[in-house]
Amino acid sequence: MAACQVSPQGARPGGLSSLFSYAFGDRAARAEQQWQHLASEDAAACRAALRAAGVRFRAMPDRAAPDPRGCGIPHGVVVTRGPTGIVYDAPLVVDCSLARQLPAVEAAIQGAATAHLGQRITRVGTFGTFSCRPVRAGRGSLSEHAFGNAIDLARFAPRRGPAAVVVQHYQRDAEVPDTPRGRFLRELEQRLRGLDGVAHVIGPRQNDDHRDHFHIDRAWRWWRLGDEG
Ligand SMILES: [Zn+2]
């Protein structure tokens, strides 16, 4: 919904000089840019949009500034159930702007599940959302998880039968997985990559850190201004 999208002004606090510091500056400058990017959104409009979409959540107190380590969620929400009835275990602790992408994310999940499993997903297991930590391979940059701007999706349970588990069924060395659950996971990854509102999708074929989950986030892609979704 337009109300929850980042305005071009909000996405570029400080113009070119801060763009430069985002791209080449130290990690404090980079964290500050990410914070500003999320904090500039209209929290009330975003939460109203979540309610309208049927997301079950509770609001966290808004934060005016990150904590001393540079972490925090500007407009946090704790999501227990998504718009298509998916229950999240553990609940998602995310910025509202990311929760606002759940209708599209769940449409991808349900579309792939219907195609390959013949039924819908009712429960999703996550490896975590908010976490104040650096990117593992990121030379000390803060992870999108440090701003509640990322979700790690690990397990998808349909209404009946066993769950599709990334570490178990993705079969990263196979061209095409030999089970419906594996093919569901591959198609889901594909569909997530096609979403405008998701910046990055990192899965088992990208690196070993992601062998057991799909990481999705809404990192601000300064090199694609106007297209950050
Ligand atoms: Zn992650």
Boltz pocket constraint, residues with backbone or C-beta under 6 A from the ligand:
constraints:
  - pocket:
      binder: B
      contacts: [[A, 128], [A, 145], [A, 150], [A, 151], [A, 152], [A, 214], [A, 215], [A, 216]]
      max_distance: 6.0
